[in-house]
């Protein structure tokens, strides 16, 4: 067999040395959720006051209400809340109100 014929039949995943080609390791994608810890967990509950505040924000088309410790349009970032607390949540449409 000629050298050209041998090269044409070689597997594309092999290196010229005969060693198998491996893909470089990919980095894992970062997670939006923090890893679990042994720390006390946050207790979440539906709060009528937070729900009313979310309704007021939605009606006004603006973020922010005196009843809310944290308010947001879209999902609030859980990294911004205390880890050892009791948090009341309320939402109306895309408006959220958290109280702690």
The first five atom37 places (N, CA, C, CB, O) and aatype in JSON, in Angstrom:
{
  "aatype": [20, 20, 20, 20, 20, 20, 20, 20, 20, 20, 20, 20, 20, 20, 20, 20, 20, 20, 20, 20, 20, 20, 20, 20, 20, 20, 20, 20, 20, 20, 20, 20, 20, 20, 20, 20, 20, 20, 20, 20, 20, 20, 20, 20, 20, 20, 20, 20, 20, 20, 20, 20, 20, 20, 20, 20, 20, 20, 20, 20, 20, 20, 20, 20, 20, 20, 20, 20, 20, 20, 20, 20, 20, 20, 20, 20, 20, 20, 20, 20, 20, 20, 20, 20, 20, 20, 20, 20, 20, 20, 20, 20, 20, 20, 20, 20, 20, 20, 20, 20],
  "atom_mask": [
    [1, 1, 1, 1, 1],
    [1, 1, 1, 1, 1],
    [1, 1, 1, 1, 1],
    [1, 1, 1, 1, 1],
    [1, 1, 1, 1, 1],
    [1, 1, 1, 1, 1],
    [1, 1, 1, 1, 1],
    [1, 1, 1, 1, 1],
    [1, 1, 1, 1, 1],
    [1, 1, 1, 1, 1],
    [1, 1, 1, 1, 1],
    [1, 1, 1, 1, 1],
    [1, 1, 1, 1, 1],
    [1, 1, 1, 1, 1],
    [1, 1, 1, 1, 1],
    [1, 1, 1, 1, 1],
    [1, 1, 1, 1, 1],
    [1, 1, 1, 1, 1],
    [1, 1, 1, 1, 1],
    [1, 1, 1, 1, 1],
    [1, 1, 1, 1, 1],
    [1, 1, 1, 1, 1],
    [1, 1, 1, 1, 1],
    [1, 1, 1, 1, 1],
    [1, 1, 1, 1, 1],
    [1, 1, 1, 1, 1],
    [1, 1, 1, 1, 1],
    [1, 1, 1, 1, 1],
    [1, 1, 1, 1, 1],
    [1, 1, 1, 1, 1],
    [1, 1, 1, 1, 1],
    [1, 1, 1, 1, 1],
    [1, 1, 1, 1, 1],
    [1, 1, 1, 1, 1],
    [1, 1, 1, 1, 1],
    [1, 1, 1, 1, 1],
    [1, 1, 1, 1, 1],
    [1, 1, 1, 1, 1],
    [1, 1, 1, 1, 1],
    [1, 1, 1, 1, 1],
    [1, 1, 1, 1, 1],
    [1, 1, 1, 1, 1],
    [1, 1, 1, 1, 1],
    [1, 1, 1, 1, 1],
    [1, 1, 1, 1, 1],
    [1, 1, 1, 1, 1],
    [1, 1, 1, 1, 1],
    [1, 1, 1, 1, 1],
    [1, 1, 1, 1, 1],
    [1, 1, 1, 1, 1],
    [1, 1, 1, 1, 1],
    [1, 1, 1, 1, 1],
    [1, 1, 1, 1, 1],
    [1, 1, 1, 1, 1],
    [1, 1, 1, 1, 1],
    [1, 1, 1, 1, 1],
    [1, 1, 1, 1, 1],
    [1, 1, 1, 1, 1],
    [1, 1, 1, 1, 1],
    [1, 1, 1, 1, 1],
    [1, 1, 1, 1, 1],
    [1, 1, 1, 1, 1],
    [1, 1, 1, 1, 1],
    [1, 1, 1, 1, 1],
    [1, 1, 1, 1, 1],
    [1, 1, 1, 1, 1],
    [1, 1, 1, 1, 1],
    [1, 1, 1, 1, 1],
    [1, 1, 1, 1, 1],
    [1, 1, 1, 1, 1],
    [1, 1, 1, 1, 1],
    [1, 1, 1, 1, 1],
    [1, 1, 1, 1, 1],
    [1, 1, 1, 1, 1],
    [1, 1, 1, 1, 1],
    [1, 1, 1, 1, 1],
    [1, 1, 1, 1, 1],
    [1, 1, 1, 1, 1],
    [1, 1, 1, 1, 1],
    [1, 1, 1, 1, 1],
    [1, 1, 1, 1, 1],
    [1, 1, 1, 1, 1],
    [1, 1, 1, 1, 1],
    [1, 1, 1, 1, 1],
    [1, 1, 1, 1, 1],
    [1, 1, 1, 1, 1],
    [1, 1, 1, 1, 1],
    [1, 1, 1, 1, 1],
    [1, 1, 1, 1, 1],
    [1, 1, 1, 1, 1],
    [1, 1, 1, 1, 1],
    [1, 1, 1, 1, 1],
    [1, 1, 1, 1, 1],
    [1, 1, 1, 1, 1],
    [1, 1, 1, 1, 1],
    [1, 1, 1, 1, 1],
    [1, 1, 1, 1, 1],
    [1, 1, 1, 1, 1],
    [1, 1, 1, 1, 1],
    [1, 1, 1, 1, 1]
  ],
  "atom_positions": [
    [[0.85, -1.17, 0.0], [0.0, 0.0, 0.0], [0.89, 1.22, 0.0], [-0.97, 0.0, 1.21], [1.93, 1.24, 0.65]],
    [[0.48, 2.25, -0.73], [1.3, 3.45, -0.84], [1.12, 4.31, 0.4], [0.93, 4.24, -2.1], [0.21, 4.09, 1.2]],
    [[1.99, 5.28, 0.57], [1.92, 6.19, 1.7], [0.66, 7.03, 1.62], [3.15, 7.09, 1.75], [0.04, 7.3, 2.66]],
    [[0.24, 7.44, 0.44], [-0.98, 8.23, 0.26], [-2.19, 7.4, 0.66], [-1.11, 8.71, -1.19], [-3.12, 7.93, 1.28]],
    [[-2.22, 6.13, 0.32], [-3.35, 5.27, 0.65], [-3.41, 5.05, 2.15], [-3.25, 3.92, -0.08], [-4.5, 5.0, 2.73]],
    [[-2.27, 4.91, 2.8], [-2.24, 4.71, 4.25], [-2.76, 5.96, 4.95], [-0.81, 4.38, 4.73], [-3.52, 5.85, 5.9]],
    [[-2.36, 7.14, 4.5], [-2.81, 8.38, 5.11], [-4.31, 8.57, 4.92], [-2.04, 9.56, 4.51], [-4.97, 9.12, 5.8]],
    [[-4.85, 8.14, 3.8], [-6.27, 8.31, 3.51], [-7.12, 7.41, 4.39], [-6.56, 8.04, 2.04], [-8.28, 7.73, 4.65]],
    [[-6.58, 6.28, 4.85], [-7.37, 5.35, 5.65], [-7.17, 5.55, 7.15], [-7.03, 3.93, 5.29], [-7.8, 4.86, 7.95]],
    [[-6.31, 6.48, 7.55], [-6.08, 6.73, 8.97], [-7.33, 7.35, 9.59], [-4.85, 7.65, 9.18], [-8.03, 8.13, 8.94]],
    [[-7.59, 7.01, 10.83], [-8.74, 7.57, 11.53], [-8.46, 9.03, 11.87], [-9.05, 6.75, 12.82], [-7.36, 9.36, 12.32]],
    [[-9.43, 9.91, 11.67], [-9.2, 11.33, 11.93], [-9.02, 11.65, 13.42], [-10.35, 12.14, 11.38], [-8.53, 12.72, 13.76]],
    [[-9.4, 10.73, 14.31], [-9.26, 11.0, 15.74], [-7.92, 10.56, 16.29], [-10.37, 10.32, 16.5], [-7.67, 10.69, 17.48]],
    [[-7.04, 10.03, 15.44], [-5.73, 9.6, 15.9], [-4.66, 10.6, 15.51], [-5.39, 8.23, 15.34], [-4.71, 11.2, 14.44]],
    [[-3.71, 10.76, 16.39], [-2.57, 11.61, 16.11], [-1.59, 10.81, 15.27], [-1.9, 12.13, 17.43], [-1.68, 9.58, 15.24]],
    [[-0.65, 11.46, 14.58], [0.33, 10.74, 13.78], [1.15, 9.73, 14.6], [1.26, 11.72, 13.11], [1.68, 8.77, 14.05]],
    [[1.24, 9.94, 15.91], [2.0, 9.01, 16.76], [1.2, 7.77, 17.1], [2.43, 9.71, 18.03], [1.74, 6.84, 17.7]],
    [[-0.08, 7.74, 16.72], [-0.92, 6.58, 17.01], [-1.7, 6.75, 18.31], [-0.07, 5.33, 17.09], [-2.53, 5.9, 18.63]],
    [[-1.46, 7.82, 19.05], [-2.19, 8.05, 20.29], [-3.55, 8.66, 19.97], [-1.38, 8.98, 21.24], [-3.68, 9.45, 19.04]],
    [[-4.55, 8.29, 20.73], [-5.9, 8.83, 20.52], [-5.93, 10.3, 20.92], [-6.95, 8.03, 21.34], [-5.31, 10.71, 21.9]],
    [[-6.65, 11.07, 20.14], [-6.81, 12.5, 20.42], [-7.94, 12.68, 21.42], [-7.09, 13.29, 19.1], [-9.03, 12.12, 21.23]],
    [[-7.72, 13.44, 22.47], [-8.77, 13.71, 23.44], [-9.1, 15.2, 23.43], [-8.35, 13.25, 24.87], [-8.23, 16.04, 23.18]],
    [[-10.35, 15.5, 23.7], [-10.78, 16.89, 23.75], [-10.23, 17.53, 25.03], [-12.33, 17.01, 23.69], [-10.11, 16.86, 26.05]],
    [[-9.91, 18.81, 24.97], [-9.48, 19.47, 26.2], [-10.65, 19.53, 27.18], [-8.95, 20.9, 25.91], [-11.8, 19.62, 26.77]],
    [[-10.34, 19.48, 28.46], [-11.39, 19.52, 29.48], [-12.13, 20.84, 29.41], [-10.79, 19.3, 30.89], [-11.52, 21.9, 29.25]],
    [[-13.44, 20.77, 29.52], [-14.24, 22.0, 29.5], [-14.5, 22.42, 30.94], [-15.59, 21.79, 28.74], [-14.63, 21.59, 31.83]],
    [[-14.56, 23.72, 31.15], [-14.83, 24.24, 32.48], [-16.32, 24.09, 32.76], [-14.39, 25.72, 32.6], [-17.14, 24.31, 31.87]],
    [[-16.68, 23.71, 34.0], [-18.1, 23.63, 34.31], [-18.71, 25.02, 34.3], [-18.33, 22.95, 35.67], [-18.06, 26.0, 34.67]],
    [[-19.97, 25.1, 33.88], [-20.67, 26.39, 33.84], [-20.97, 26.83, 35.27], [-21.98, 26.28, 32.99], [-21.32, 26.0, 36.11]],
    [[-20.85, 28.12, 35.55], [-21.18, 28.59, 36.89], [-22.66, 28.42, 37.18], [-20.78, 30.05, 37.07], [-23.49, 28.53, 36.28]],
    [[-22.97, 28.15, 38.41], [-24.35, 27.94, 38.81], [-24.9, 29.19, 39.48], [-24.46, 26.73, 39.76], [-24.19, 29.85, 40.24]],
    [[-26.14, 29.52, 39.19], [-26.78, 30.66, 39.84], [-27.17, 30.32, 41.27], [-28.02, 31.11, 39.04], [-27.36, 31.22, 42.09]],
    [[-27.28, 29.04, 41.56], [-27.65, 28.6, 42.89], [-26.4, 28.31, 43.7], [-28.56, 27.36, 42.83], [-25.56, 27.53, 43.26]],
    [[-26.26, 28.92, 44.87], [-25.06, 28.63, 45.67], [-25.09, 27.19, 46.16], [-24.95, 29.6, 46.86], [-26.17, 26.61, 46.33]],
    [[-23.92, 26.6, 46.4], [-23.89, 25.23, 46.88], [-24.52, 25.14, 48.28], [-22.44, 24.69, 46.92], [-24.46, 26.11, 49.04]],
    [[-25.12, 24.0, 48.61], [-25.76, 23.87, 49.91], [-24.73, 23.93, 51.04], [-26.56, 22.56, 49.99], [-23.58, 23.51, 50.88]],
    [[-25.16, 24.47, 52.16], [-24.29, 24.54, 53.33], [-25.05, 23.96, 54.52], [-23.84, 26.01, 53.61], [-26.24, 23.67, 54.43]],
    [[-24.34, 23.79, 55.61], [-24.96, 23.29, 56.84], [-25.56, 24.43, 57.66], [-23.95, 22.52, 57.67], [-26.08, 24.19, 58.76]],
    [[-25.49, 25.65, 57.16], [-26.03, 26.81, 57.87], [-27.55, 26.73, 57.91], [-25.56, 28.13, 57.21], [-28.17, 26.08, 57.06]],
    [[-28.15, 27.38, 58.89], [-29.62, 27.4, 58.94], [-30.19, 27.95, 57.64], [-30.11, 28.25, 60.13], [-29.6, 28.81, 57.0]],
    [[-31.33, 27.43, 57.27], [-31.94, 27.85, 56.01], [-32.88, 29.02, 56.22], [-32.68, 26.68, 55.35], [-33.34, 29.28, 57.33]],
    [[-33.15, 29.71, 55.15], [-34.07, 30.83, 55.17], [-35.49, 30.28, 55.05], [-33.76, 31.85, 54.03], [-35.74, 29.38, 54.25]],
    [[-36.4, 30.82, 55.83], [-37.79, 30.4, 55.78], [-38.56, 31.41, 54.93], [-38.41, 30.29, 57.22], [-38.59, 32.6, 55.24]],
    [[-39.19, 30.94, 53.84], [-39.94, 31.79, 52.93], [-41.43, 31.55, 53.15], [-39.55, 31.51, 51.44], [-41.86, 30.42, 53.34]],
    [[-42.22, 32.62, 53.12], [-43.67, 32.48, 53.24], [-44.34, 33.58, 52.42], [-44.11, 32.56, 54.73], [-43.75, 34.62, 52.17]],
    [[-45.58, 33.34, 52.01], [-46.33, 34.34, 51.25], [-46.86, 35.37, 52.24], [-47.49, 33.68, 50.43], [-47.56, 35.03, 53.19]],
    [[-46.52, 36.61, 51.99], [-46.91, 37.71, 52.87], [-48.0, 38.55, 52.2], [-45.7, 38.59, 53.23], [-47.8, 39.04, 51.09]],
    [[-49.14, 38.72, 52.86], [-50.19, 39.59, 52.29], [-49.69, 41.03, 52.11], [-51.43, 39.57, 53.19], [-50.05, 41.69, 51.14]],
    [[-48.89, 41.52, 53.05], [-48.36, 42.89, 52.93], [-47.43, 43.01, 51.73], [-47.61, 43.3, 54.23], [-47.47, 44.01, 51.01]],
    [[-46.59, 42.01, 51.51], [-45.68, 42.03, 50.36], [-46.47, 41.92, 49.06], [-44.64, 40.89, 50.47], [-46.12, 42.56, 48.07]],
    [[-47.51, 41.11, 49.05], [-48.34, 40.96, 47.86], [-49.05, 42.27, 47.53], [-49.38, 39.83, 48.05], [-49.12, 42.67, 46.37]],
    [[-49.57, 42.94, 48.55], [-50.22, 44.24, 48.33], [-49.22, 45.26, 47.79], [-50.86, 44.76, 49.65], [-49.55, 46.04, 46.89]],
    [[-48.01, 45.25, 48.32], [-46.97, 46.18, 47.85], [-46.63, 45.88, 46.39], [-45.71, 46.09, 48.73], [-46.43, 46.81, 45.6]],
    [[-46.55, 44.61, 46.03], [-46.26, 44.24, 44.64], [-47.37, 44.72, 43.71], [-46.08, 42.72, 44.5], [-47.11, 45.16, 42.59]],
    [[-48.61, 44.64, 44.18], [-49.74, 45.15, 43.39], [-49.64, 46.66, 43.19], [-51.09, 44.8, 44.07], [-49.9, 47.18, 42.1]],
    [[-49.25, 47.37, 44.26], [-49.11, 48.82, 44.14], [-48.0, 49.18, 43.16], [-48.82, 49.44, 45.52], [-48.15, 50.09, 42.35]],
    [[-46.88, 48.46, 43.23], [-45.77, 48.74, 42.31], [-46.2, 48.47, 40.87], [-44.53, 47.89, 42.67], [-45.88, 49.25, 39.97]],
    [[-46.91, 47.37, 40.66], [-47.37, 47.02, 39.32], [-48.31, 48.09, 38.77], [-48.06, 45.66, 39.33], [-48.21, 48.47, 37.61]],
    [[-49.22, 48.55, 39.61], [-50.18, 49.58, 39.17], [-49.47, 50.89, 38.84], [-51.25, 49.82, 40.27], [-49.85, 51.6, 37.91]],
    [[-48.42, 51.21, 39.61], [-47.68, 52.45, 39.38], [-46.63, 52.3, 38.27], [-47.0, 52.89, 40.67], [-46.13, 53.29, 37.74]],
    [[-46.31, 51.04, 37.93], [-45.3, 50.8, 36.9], [-43.9, 51.18, 37.36], [-45.64, 51.55, 35.65], [-43.06, 51.57, 36.54]],
    [[-43.66, 51.07, 38.65], [-42.34, 51.44, 39.19], [-41.92, 50.46, 40.28], [-42.38, 52.88, 39.76], [-42.75, 49.83, 40.93]],
    [[-40.63, 50.34, 40.48], [-40.1, 49.46, 41.51], [-39.85, 50.28, 42.77], [-38.79, 48.76, 41.04], [-39.32, 51.39, 42.7]],
    [[-40.24, 49.73, 43.91], [-39.99, 50.38, 45.18], [-41.27, 50.67, 45.92], [-39.21, 51.65, 44.98], [-42.18, 51.3, 45.38]],
    [[-41.35, 50.2, 47.15], [-42.49, 50.44, 48.01], [-41.96, 50.44, 49.45], [-43.62, 49.36, 47.81], [-41.1, 49.62, 49.78]],
    [[-42.45, 51.34, 50.29], [-41.96, 51.39, 51.67], [-42.12, 50.08, 52.45], [-42.67, 52.48, 52.41], [-41.38, 49.84, 53.4]],
    [[-43.07, 49.24, 52.06], [-43.28, 47.98, 52.76], [-42.2, 46.94, 52.44], [-44.64, 47.42, 52.42], [-42.02, 45.98, 53.19]],
    [[-41.49, 47.12, 51.34], [-40.54, 46.11, 50.86], [-39.12, 46.37, 51.36], [-40.54, 46.07, 49.34], [-38.63, 47.5, 51.32]],
    [[-38.47, 45.33, 51.83], [-37.05, 45.41, 52.13], [-36.27, 45.3, 50.83], [-36.61, 44.29, 53.12], [-35.24, 45.96, 50.67]],
    [[-36.76, 44.48, 49.91], [-36.18, 44.33, 48.58], [-37.31, 44.24, 47.59], [-35.25, 43.07, 48.5], [-38.26, 43.48, 47.79]],
    [[-37.23, 45.01, 46.52], [-38.25, 44.94, 45.48], [-37.56, 44.78, 44.14], [-39.17, 46.2, 45.48], [-36.42, 45.21, 43.96]],
    [[-38.27, 44.14, 43.2], [-37.66, 43.86, 41.9], [-38.72, 43.71, 40.84], [-36.79, 42.61, 41.97], [-39.87, 43.38, 41.12]],
    [[-38.3, 43.95, 39.59], [-39.09, 43.56, 38.43], [-38.37, 42.36, 37.88], [-39.25, 44.75, 37.35], [-37.16, 42.42, 37.65]],
    [[-39.07, 41.28, 37.67], [-38.41, 40.03, 37.32], [-38.04, 39.32, 38.62], [-37.15, 40.27, 36.43], [-38.38, 39.79, 39.71]],
    [[-37.38, 38.21, 38.49], [-37.05, 37.42, 39.68], [-35.98, 38.1, 40.52], [-36.59, 36.02, 39.28], [-34.95, 38.51, 39.98]],
    [[-36.2, 38.23, 41.83], [-35.17, 38.81, 42.69], [-33.99, 37.85, 42.82], [-35.75, 39.15, 44.09], [-34.15, 36.64, 42.69]],
    [[-32.82, 38.39, 43.08], [-31.61, 37.59, 43.22], [-31.53, 37.04, 44.64], [-30.34, 38.44, 42.89], [-31.42, 37.81, 45.59]],
    [[-31.59, 35.71, 44.82], [-31.56, 35.14, 46.17], [-30.25, 35.41, 46.9], [-31.8, 33.65, 46.1], [-30.19, 35.29, 48.12]],
    [[-29.19, 35.77, 46.18], [-27.92, 36.06, 46.83], [-27.98, 37.38, 47.61], [-26.79, 36.12, 45.8], [-27.09, 37.65, 48.42]],
    [[-29.0, 38.19, 47.39], [-29.12, 39.48, 48.07], [-29.9, 39.42, 49.37], [-29.77, 40.46, 47.16], [-30.04, 40.43, 50.06]],
    [[-30.41, 38.25, 49.73], [-31.22, 38.14, 50.94], [-30.42, 37.44, 52.04], [-32.53, 37.37, 50.66], [-29.51, 36.67, 51.75]],
    [[-30.76, 37.71, 53.3], [-30.04, 37.05, 54.4], [-30.3, 35.55, 54.4], [-30.45, 37.65, 55.75], [-31.36, 35.1, 53.96]],
    [[-29.33, 34.79, 54.87], [-29.45, 33.33, 54.87], [-30.14, 32.79, 56.12], [-28.08, 32.71, 54.72], [-30.62, 31.66, 56.12]],
    [[-30.18, 33.56, 57.18], [-30.78, 33.09, 58.43], [-31.92, 34.01, 58.82], [-29.72, 33.02, 59.55], [-31.82, 34.75, 59.8]],
    [[-33.0, 33.95, 58.07], [-34.09, 34.88, 58.3], [-35.41, 34.25, 57.89], [-33.85, 36.19, 57.55], [-35.45, 33.17, 57.31]],
    [[-36.46, 34.95, 58.21], [-37.8, 34.6, 57.75], [-38.2, 35.69, 56.77], [-38.85, 34.47, 58.95], [-38.26, 36.86, 57.14]],
    [[-38.48, 35.31, 55.54], [-38.72, 36.29, 54.48], [-40.13, 36.11, 53.93], [-37.67, 36.15, 53.36], [-40.54, 35.02, 53.53]],
    [[-40.85, 37.23, 53.92], [-42.18, 37.24, 53.32], [-42.07, 37.67, 51.87], [-43.14, 38.18, 54.1], [-41.39, 38.64, 51.55]],
    [[-42.74, 36.93, 50.99], [-42.69, 37.27, 49.57], [-44.09, 37.57, 49.06], [-42.05, 36.14, 48.76], [-45.09, 37.05, 49.56]],
    [[-44.13, 38.4, 48.05], [-45.38, 38.69, 47.36], [-45.04, 39.15, 45.96], [-46.21, 39.76, 48.11], [-44.04, 39.83, 45.75]],
    [[-45.87, 38.78, 45.01], [-45.64, 39.25, 43.64], [-46.96, 39.51, 42.94], [-44.8, 38.22, 42.85], [-48.0, 38.95, 43.29]],
    [[-46.87, 40.37, 41.96], [-48.01, 40.66, 41.1], [-47.43, 40.88, 39.71], [-48.85, 41.93, 41.61], [-46.67, 41.83, 39.5]],
    [[-47.78, 40.03, 38.77], [-47.16, 40.08, 37.44], [-45.67, 39.85, 37.59], [-47.43, 41.44, 36.74], [-45.26, 38.83, 38.15]],
    [[-44.86, 40.75, 37.11], [-43.41, 40.6, 37.21], [-42.81, 41.38, 38.38], [-42.75, 41.05, 35.92], [-41.59, 41.39, 38.54]],
    [[-43.64, 42.03, 39.19], [-43.17, 42.81, 40.34], [-43.13, 41.93, 41.59], [-44.08, 44.04, 40.57], [-44.09, 41.22, 41.89]],
    [[-42.02, 41.99, 42.3], [-41.8, 41.21, 43.51], [-41.5, 42.12, 44.67], [-40.66, 40.2, 43.31], [-40.87, 43.16, 44.51]],
    [[-41.96, 41.72, 45.85], [-41.65, 42.42, 47.09], [-41.23, 41.37, 48.11], [-42.89, 43.27, 47.6], [-41.92, 40.37, 48.32]],
    [[-40.09, 41.6, 48.74], [-39.6, 40.73, 49.81], [-39.5, 41.55, 51.08], [-38.23, 40.07, 49.44], [-39.04, 42.69, 51.06]],
    [[-39.93, 40.95, 52.19], [-39.92, 41.62, 53.48], [-39.23, 40.71, 54.48], [-41.37, 41.97, 53.94], [-39.58, 39.54, 54.62]],
    [[-38.23, 41.28, 55.2], [-37.61, 40.52, 56.3], [-37.28, 41.43, 57.44], [-36.37, 39.79, 55.85], [-36.75, 40.98, 58.45]]
  ]
}
